[in-house]
C-alpha cells in the first residue's frame, strides 16, 4: 500500500476506490460498463467524502460511517478527486463534508442496488425505483451532499442513479496525487 501525505488529503475531496475484484464489485463494474462508462471509470466501485487526513465518510454495509483509510482500505487503490472550483476549495468543502456526515449511522441502501438492476430491465423510471434517502449507498451519499451545497455536478441524473463511475468520470474533478515522497 502506498504511503500518503495526509496533509494533502483535504476535507471535501472525494475518495474513489478501485474494485477489489469481489462479487459485488464485479457486478458494479459490469453495470457501469453496460451504462456506457469506459473501463477506467467502471473500475471505480466505491466512493466516500474526505474528512481530511486519513478519515472519510462513507455509505457501506451495514451502516454509513466514518472510517480510516489506513486501517479499512489497505490494499485498495484510491483516487483523490478535488472539485475544480475556487469557492468550493476556499469556503464550501467543509459544508459538503458536514452534509455527508448527517447521513452517518443509516442503514446501507441494498434495495437501491437492486433498483439499478430493475431500471436496466425496465427503463421507464426517472429515478431508482428502490432508492430511499434513509438508506444511502456510497455514490448517492456523495451526490446528495454536493447537491445540498448547490453543486449539481450531474444535471439530469437523479441522486439515486449516480454510480461511482459518474463521480470518477466527471471532468469537474481533478485527481490529486496524495502519495508521500518516501
Backbone as CSV, one residue per row, in Angstrom:
resi,resn,N_x,N_y,N_z,CA_x,CA_y,CA_z,C_x,C_y,C_z
1,UNK,0.844,-1.178,0.000,0.000,0.000,0.000,0.887,1.239,0.000
2,UNK,0.568,2.203,-0.864,1.392,3.420,-0.868,1.213,4.199,0.432
3,UNK,2.225,4.980,0.747,2.102,5.866,1.899,1.576,7.190,1.398
4,UNK,0.734,7.808,2.214,0.091,9.050,1.818,0.609,10.214,2.638
5,UNK,0.671,11.377,2.005,0.924,12.624,2.712,-0.435,13.095,3.208
6,UNK,-0.719,12.830,4.455,-2.050,13.092,4.999,-2.419,14.562,4.969
7,UNK,-1.440,15.450,4.902,-1.724,16.881,4.799,-2.286,17.259,3.432
8,UNK,-2.069,16.411,2.436,-2.574,16.670,1.087,-4.011,16.200,0.902
9,UNK,-4.495,15.361,1.799,-5.866,14.846,1.692,-6.779,15.841,2.400
10,UNK,-7.508,16.628,1.613,-8.290,17.746,2.123,-9.734,17.353,2.398
11,UNK,-10.314,18.006,3.391,-11.729,17.871,3.667,-12.504,18.233,2.393
12,UNK,-13.499,17.432,2.065,-14.331,17.692,0.896,-13.872,16.996,-0.373
13,UNK,-12.667,16.431,-0.356,-12.255,15.628,-1.512,-13.143,14.386,-1.581
14,UNK,-13.254,13.838,-2.773,-13.930,12.561,-2.941,-12.856,11.499,-3.084
15,UNK,-12.956,10.451,-2.294,-12.042,9.320,-2.399,-12.749,8.258,-3.230
16,UNK,-12.128,7.874,-4.326,-12.699,6.904,-5.259,-11.839,5.645,-5.233
17,UNK,-12.462,4.520,-4.905,-11.744,3.262,-4.711,-11.954,2.339,-5.905
18,UNK,-10.847,1.784,-6.393,-10.953,0.804,-7.469,-11.455,-0.517,-6.911
19,UNK,-12.062,-1.293,-7.776,-12.629,-2.593,-7.426,-11.597,-3.487,-6.745
20,UNK,-12.075,-4.241,-5.780,-11.206,-5.226,-5.133,-11.387,-6.608,-5.762
21,UNK,-12.220,-6.687,-6.800,-12.417,-7.947,-7.506,-13.460,-8.852,-6.897
22,UNK,-14.105,-8.414,-5.822,-15.128,-9.238,-5.175,-16.402,-9.337,-6.000
23,UNK,-17.316,-10.200,-5.564,-18.553,-10.470,-6.292,-19.368,-9.198,-6.534
24,UNK,-19.630,-8.420,-5.503,-20.431,-7.198,-5.634,-19.686,-6.188,-6.505
25,UNK,-18.393,-6.034,-6.287,-17.600,-5.094,-7.091,-17.663,-5.451,-8.576
26,UNK,-17.608,-6.724,-8.899,-17.691,-7.148,-10.304,-19.049,-6.783,-10.904
27,UNK,-20.130,-6.931,-10.114,-21.468,-6.562,-10.604,-21.556,-5.053,-10.837
28,UNK,-20.949,-4.259,-9.952,-20.946,-2.812,-10.124,-20.171,-2.438,-11.386
29,UNK,-19.006,-3.044,-11.570,-18.223,-2.792,-12.786,-19.034,-3.109,-14.044
30,UNK,-19.695,-4.272,-14.060,-20.483,-4.680,-15.227,-21.623,-3.693,-15.492
31,UNK,-22.313,-3.266,-14.441,-23.417,-2.320,-14.616,-22.901,-0.999,-15.185
32,UNK,-21.779,-0.531,-14.668,-21.237,0.741,-15.134,-20.774,0.647,-16.584
33,UNK,-20.170,-0.475,-16.980,-19.800,-0.686,-18.385,-21.055,-0.710,-19.251
34,UNK,-22.073,-1.439,-18.804,-23.351,-1.505,-19.525,-23.954,-0.114,-19.676
35,UNK,-23.751,0.755,-18.673,-24.305,2.113,-18.692,-23.549,3.043,-19.629
36,UNK,-22.420,2.576,-20.168,-21.695,3.374,-21.145,-20.407,4.012,-20.651
37,UNK,-19.990,3.719,-19.439,-18.736,4.270,-18.930,-17.558,3.475,-19.474
38,UNK,-16.404,4.136,-19.564,-15.203,3.457,-20.035,-14.685,2.503,-18.955
39,UNK,-13.726,1.679,-19.332,-13.193,0.659,-18.419,-12.592,1.305,-17.172
40,UNK,-11.821,2.383,-17.358,-11.166,3.031,-16.220,-12.195,3.540,-15.199
41,UNK,-13.220,4.209,-15.674,-14.256,4.730,-14.768,-15.056,3.599,-14.137
42,UNK,-15.306,2.538,-14.907,-16.096,1.412,-14.403,-15.394,0.644,-13.304
43,UNK,-14.069,0.746,-13.236,-13.317,0.067,-12.171,-13.537,0.709,-10.802
44,UNK,-14.064,1.938,-10.768,-14.325,2.617,-9.501,-15.638,2.076,-8.960
45,UNK,-15.567,1.396,-7.824,-16.762,0.735,-7.295,-17.181,1.243,-5.922
46,UNK,-16.447,2.211,-5.380,-16.822,2.762,-4.074,-16.274,4.183,-3.985
47,UNK,-17.037,5.068,-3.349,-16.611,6.448,-3.134,-17.008,6.893,-1.730
48,UNK,-16.289,7.882,-1.232,-16.593,8.486,0.065,-16.128,9.928,0.075
49,UNK,-16.502,10.654,1.107,-16.140,12.061,1.254,-15.061,12.183,2.323
50,UNK,-13.961,12.839,1.964,-12.861,13.004,2.913,-13.233,13.969,4.031
51,UNK,-12.824,13.601,5.235,-12.938,14.496,6.384,-11.616,15.212,6.607
52,UNK,-10.636,14.940,5.757,-9.285,15.460,5.909,-8.401,14.388,6.508
53,UNK,-7.149,14.369,6.101,-6.240,13.332,6.594,-6.731,11.958,6.191
54,UNK,-6.617,10.966,7.079,-6.969,9.603,6.698,-8.461,9.266,6.841
55,UNK,-9.276,10.213,7.256,-10.673,9.902,7.595,-11.643,10.230,6.470
56,UNK,-12.651,9.380,6.331,-13.681,9.618,5.339,-15.041,9.249,5.888
57,UNK,-16.059,9.764,5.204,-17.457,9.433,5.476,-17.894,8.572,4.303
58,UNK,-18.523,7.448,4.599,-18.912,6.541,3.526,-20.211,5.833,3.859
59,UNK,-20.956,5.512,2.820,-22.119,4.645,2.961,-21.643,3.253,2.578
60,UNK,-21.690,2.365,3.541,-21.225,0.998,3.337,-22.083,0.070,4.186
61,UNK,-21.924,-1.228,4.001,-22.669,-2.208,4.778,-22.019,-2.401,6.144
62,UNK,-22.740,-2.488,7.220,-24.196,-2.459,7.320,-24.775,-1.044,7.463
63,UNK,-23.930,-0.065,7.860,-24.407,1.304,8.032,-23.362,2.299,7.546
64,UNK,-23.848,3.472,7.144,-22.921,4.539,6.785,-22.117,4.906,8.022
65,UNK,-20.886,5.364,7.800,-19.971,5.535,8.935,-18.811,6.446,8.561
66,UNK,-17.962,6.682,9.555,-16.656,7.275,9.295,-15.648,6.127,9.351
67,UNK,-14.565,6.268,8.599,-13.550,5.223,8.571,-12.181,5.854,8.374
68,UNK,-11.159,5.077,8.676,-9.768,5.476,8.489,-9.234,4.667,7.316
69,UNK,-8.819,5.346,6.240,-8.358,4.626,5.048,-7.114,3.793,5.319
70,UNK,-6.324,4.195,6.303,-5.097,3.453,6.616,-5.407,2.128,7.300
71,UNK,-6.590,2.029,7.896,-6.997,0.792,8.562,-7.975,-0.025,7.723
72,UNK,-8.964,0.636,7.139,-10.051,-0.065,6.459,-9.799,-0.350,4.987
73,UNK,-8.858,0.328,4.371,-8.687,0.196,2.925,-7.272,-0.134,2.503
74,UNK,-6.563,-0.888,3.318,-5.227,-1.328,2.931,-5.353,-2.235,1.714
75,UNK,-4.524,-1.985,0.727,-4.535,-2.805,-0.469,-5.455,-2.309,-1.570
76,UNK,-6.323,-1.344,-1.305,-7.212,-0.796,-2.342,-6.560,0.419,-2.979
77,UNK,-6.645,0.535,-4.273,-6.142,1.718,-4.959,-7.162,2.833,-4.794
78,UNK,-6.678,3.998,-4.360,-7.540,5.142,-4.090,-7.163,6.291,-5.019
79,UNK,-8.180,6.916,-5.590,-8.013,8.140,-6.367,-8.588,9.283,-5.533
80,UNK,-7.841,10.366,-5.418,-8.263,11.527,-4.633,-8.753,12.594,-5.603
81,UNK,-10.040,12.869,-5.580,-10.668,13.798,-6.518,-11.050,15.080,-5.792
82,UNK,-10.715,16.205,-6.399,-10.960,17.508,-5.783,-11.707,18.373,-6.792
83,UNK,-12.831,18.912,-6.385,-13.633,19.749,-7.272,-12.827,20.968,-7.698
84,UNK,-12.809,21.237,-9.012,-12.052,22.365,-9.559,-12.907,23.635,-9.478
85,UNK,-13.127,24.103,-8.263,-13.952,25.288,-8.050,-13.332,26.069,-6.891
86,UNK,-12.912,27.279,-7.168,-12.202,28.083,-6.173,-13.054,28.328,-4.923
87,UNK,-14.325,28.680,-5.116,-15.189,28.929,-3.959,-15.363,27.670,-3.125
88,UNK,-15.527,26.533,-3.795,-15.637,25.263,-3.076,-14.407,25.037,-2.209
89,UNK,-13.242,25.160,-2.804,-11.998,24.880,-2.078,-11.770,25.872,-0.945
90,UNK,-12.171,27.092,-1.139,-11.935,28.118,-0.126,-12.971,28.058,1.002
91,UNK,-14.260,27.934,0.655,-15.310,28.132,1.656,-16.325,27.009,1.809
92,UNK,-16.498,26.135,0.814,-17.663,25.261,0.845,-17.370,23.777,0.984
93,UNK,-16.108,23.386,0.934,-15.791,21.957,1.040,-16.186,21.387,2.392
94,UNK,-16.083,22.220,3.435,-16.488,21.756,4.770,-17.992,21.503,4.829
95,UNK,-18.766,22.293,4.074,-20.216,22.117,4.062,-20.608,20.776,3.452
96,UNK,-19.941,20.401,2.364,-20.201,19.103,1.748,-19.892,17.991,2.746
97,UNK,-18.790,18.132,3.448,-18.394,17.122,4.429,-19.418,17.026,5.559
98,UNK,-19.872,18.159,6.048,-20.863,18.153,7.140,-22.177,17.530,6.666
99,UNK,-22.639,17.887,5.455,-23.867,17.277,4.954,-23.687,15.764,4.817
100,UNK,-22.535,15.318,4.337,-22.291,13.879,4.256,-22.350,13.228,5.628
101,UNK,-21.799,13.903,6.624,-21.781,13.356,7.988,-23.188,13.218,8.564
102,UNK,-24.141,14.034,8.094,-25.507,13.904,8.617,-26.146,12.591,8.212
103,UNK,-25.548,11.888,7.272,-26.075,10.593,6.826,-25.344,9.413,7.465
104,UNK,-24.530,9.669,8.485,-23.856,8.567,9.179,-24.846,7.788,10.034
105,UNK,-24.558,6.529,10.215,-25.329,5.604,11.031,-26.689,5.243,10.450
106,UNK,-26.853,5.425,9.143,-28.063,4.971,8.469,-27.795,3.616,7.838
107,UNK,-28.830,2.810,7.720,-28.681,1.512,7.082,-28.213,1.683,5.645
108,UNK,-27.448,0.722,5.162,-26.951,0.758,3.794,-28.096,0.527,2.814
109,UNK,-28.043,1.164,1.664,-29.111,1.110,0.670,-29.086,-0.092,-0.249
110,UNK,-29.115,-1.294,0.312,-29.131,-2.501,-0.518,-30.281,-2.517,-1.521
111,UNK,-31.491,-2.108,-1.115,-32.582,-2.142,-2.102,-32.272,-1.315,-3.346
112,UNK,-31.574,-0.201,-3.193,-31.254,0.644,-4.344,-30.354,-0.083,-5.337
113,UNK,-29.470,-0.954,-4.852,-28.623,-1.718,-5.777,-29.492,-2.611,-6.661
114,UNK,-30.529,-3.204,-6.066,-31.482,-3.985,-6.842,-32.256,-3.064,-7.788
115,UNK,-32.523,-1.843,-7.341,-33.222,-0.858,-8.174,-32.462,-0.529,-9.450
116,UNK,-31.122,-0.504,-9.390,-30.324,-0.286,-10.598,-30.606,-1.399,-11.617
117,UNK,-30.677,-2.616,-11.115,-30.934,-3.766,-11.985,-32.339,-3.681,-12.584
118,UNK,-33.323,-3.358,-11.747,-34.706,-3.237,-12.229,-34.800,-2.154,-13.299
119,UNK,-34.152,-1.024,-13.059,-34.184,0.073,-14.037,-33.529,-0.344,-15.349
120,UNK,-32.497,-1.179,-15.286,-31.857,-1.633,-16.525,-32.767,-2.591,-17.301
121,UNK,-33.596,-3.342,-16.590,-34.516,-4.267,-17.251,-35.763,-3.560,-17.772
122,UNK,-36.245,-2.592,-16.981,-37.473,-1.853,-17.314,-37.133,-0.357,-17.281
123,UNK,-36.610,0.192,-18.362,-36.092,1.567,-18.342,-37.170,2.659,-18.424
124,UNK,-38.196,2.559,-17.581,-39.253,3.571,-17.572,-39.136,4.524,-16.389
125,UNK,-38.243,4.225,-15.455,-38.133,5.014,-14.231,-37.180,6.179,-14.429
126,UNK,-37.534,7.353,-13.884,-36.655,8.524,-13.955,-35.697,8.568,-12.768
127,UNK,-35.976,7.768,-11.764,-35.074,7.646,-10.623,-35.024,6.171,-10.248
128,UNK,-34.293,5.873,-9.223,-34.128,4.493,-8.785,-35.423,4.043,-8.100
129,UNK,-36.093,3.024,-8.626,-37.382,2.627,-8.057,-37.294,2.118,-6.621
130,UNK,-36.117,1.747,-6.163,-35.958,1.247,-4.791,-35.003,2.112,-3.968
131,UNK,-34.677,3.298,-4.457,-33.763,4.193,-3.737,-34.510,5.045,-2.721
132,UNK,-33.995,5.095,-1.504,-34.571,5.960,-0.478,-33.440,6.652,0.279
133,UNK,-33.646,7.909,0.631,-32.573,8.680,1.268,-32.243,8.196,2.673
134,UNK,-33.159,7.459,3.293,-32.889,6.954,4.646,-31.969,5.738,4.635
135,UNK,-31.628,5.283,3.444,-30.726,4.142,3.310,-29.807,4.410,2.117
136,UNK,-28.812,5.280,2.300,-27.964,5.666,1.165,-26.953,4.588,0.780
137,UNK,-26.535,4.631,-0.465,-25.387,3.857,-0.923,-24.291,4.869,-1.216
138,UNK,-23.086,4.414,-1.497,-21.915,5.294,-1.493,-22.018,6.489,-2.431
139,UNK,-22.325,6.272,-3.685,-22.348,7.382,-4.635,-23.554,8.292,-4.417
140,UNK,-24.653,7.739,-3.927,-25.800,8.576,-3.570,-25.395,9.572,-2.487
141,UNK,-24.693,9.104,-1.479,-24.261,9.963,-0.373,-23.415,11.117,-0.885
142,UNK,-22.468,10.839,-1.766,-21.588,11.880,-2.314,-22.398,12.878,-3.142
143,UNK,-23.210,12.387,-4.065,-24.006,13.283,-4.924,-24.959,14.120,-4.086
144,UNK,-25.615,13.508,-3.129,-26.570,14.210,-2.273,-25.882,15.330,-1.493
145,UNK,-24.713,15.064,-0.926,-24.002,16.077,-0.138,-23.590,17.262,-1.014
146,UNK,-23.095,16.998,-2.214,-22.744,18.098,-3.117,-23.985,18.897,-3.512
147,UNK,-25.062,18.208,-3.796,-26.289,18.907,-4.194,-26.871,19.730,-3.056
148,UNK,-26.720,19.286,-1.835,-27.189,20.078,-0.679,-26.448,21.407,-0.584
149,UNK,-25.253,21.453,-1.152,-24.440,22.678,-1.133,-24.492,23.404,-2.476
150,UNK,-25.541,23.128,-3.262,-25.793,23.795,-4.547,-24.767,23.482,-5.634
151,UNK,-24.183,22.299,-5.589,-23.311,21.837,-6.668,-24.005,20.664,-7.353
152,UNK,-24.693,20.959,-8.456,-25.327,19.896,-9.229,-24.339,19.479,-10.306
153,UNK,-23.506,18.538,-9.985,-22.421,18.105,-10.861,-22.859,17.063,-11.883
154,UNK,-24.095,16.578,-11.755,-24.632,15.569,-12.659,-26.048,15.980,-13.066
155,UNK,-26.182,17.098,-13.790,-27.517,17.582,-14.142,-28.305,16.536,-14.927
156,UNK,-29.566,16.408,-14.565,-30.440,15.472,-15.255,-30.367,14.045,-14.761
157,UNK,-29.471,13.756,-13.824,-29.358,12.398,-13.278,-29.779,12.451,-11.813
158,UNK,-30.775,11.666,-11.453,-31.247,11.629,-10.067,-30.126,11.140,-9.153
159,UNK,-30.062,11.677,-7.938,-29.015,11.288,-6.987,-28.990,9.785,-6.754
160,UNK,-30.162,9.157,-6.767,-30.205,7.720,-6.509,-29.878,6.874,-7.739
161,UNK,-29.467,7.532,-8.827,-28.960,6.814,-10.009,-27.488,7.085,-10.268
162,UNK,-26.874,7.924,-9.444,-25.446,8.223,-9.586,-24.644,6.997,-9.158
163,UNK,-23.691,6.618,-9.990,-22.803,5.498,-9.676,-21.407,6.046,-9.368
164,UNK,-20.536,5.233,-8.791,-19.155,5.683,-8.603,-18.495,6.135,-9.910
165,UNK,-18.853,5.519,-11.027,-18.284,5.915,-12.320,-18.716,7.324,-12.714
166,UNK,-19.952,7.718,-12.385,-20.390,9.095,-12.653,-19.446,10.085,-11.974
167,UNK,-19.086,9.780,-10.761,-18.244,10.689,-9.981,-16.830,10.725,-10.550
168,UNK,-16.254,9.561,-10.790,-14.883,9.486,-11.286,-14.741,10.107,-12.679
169,UNK,-15.735,9.918,-13.532,-15.656,10.411,-14.911,-15.971,11.898,-15.036
170,UNK,-16.448,12.520,-13.980,-16.848,13.928,-14.045,-15.619,14.817,-14.201
171,UNK,-15.575,15.569,-15.283,-14.422,16.430,-15.593,-14.343,17.660,-14.688
172,UNK,-15.328,17.880,-13.827,-15.262,18.995,-12.877,-14.358,18.679,-11.685
173,UNK,-13.936,17.412,-11.591,-12.977,16.999,-10.566,-11.600,16.853,-11.202
174,UNK,-10.577,17.112,-10.413,-9.220,16.787,-10.840,-8.654,15.789,-9.836
175,UNK,-7.814,14.905,-10.331,-7.181,13.934,-9.441,-5.929,14.554,-8.844
176,UNK,-5.795,14.436,-7.534,-4.666,14.983,-6.793,-3.793,13.815,-6.329
177,UNK,-2.501,13.939,-6.504,-1.556,12.916,-6.045,-1.264,13.172,-4.573
178,UNK,-1.736,12.289,-3.725,-1.557,12.448,-2.272,-0.548,11.452,-1.707
179,UNK,0.242,10.837,-2.600,1.273,9.922,-2.111,2.413,10.700,-1.505
180,UNK,3.002,10.149,-0.487,4.167,10.808,0.114,5.393,10.529,-0.740
181,UNK,6.401,11.306,-0.558,7.625,11.222,-1.371,8.652,10.265,-0.791
182,UNK,8.270,9.348,0.023,9.231,8.449,0.679,9.741,7.413,-0.239
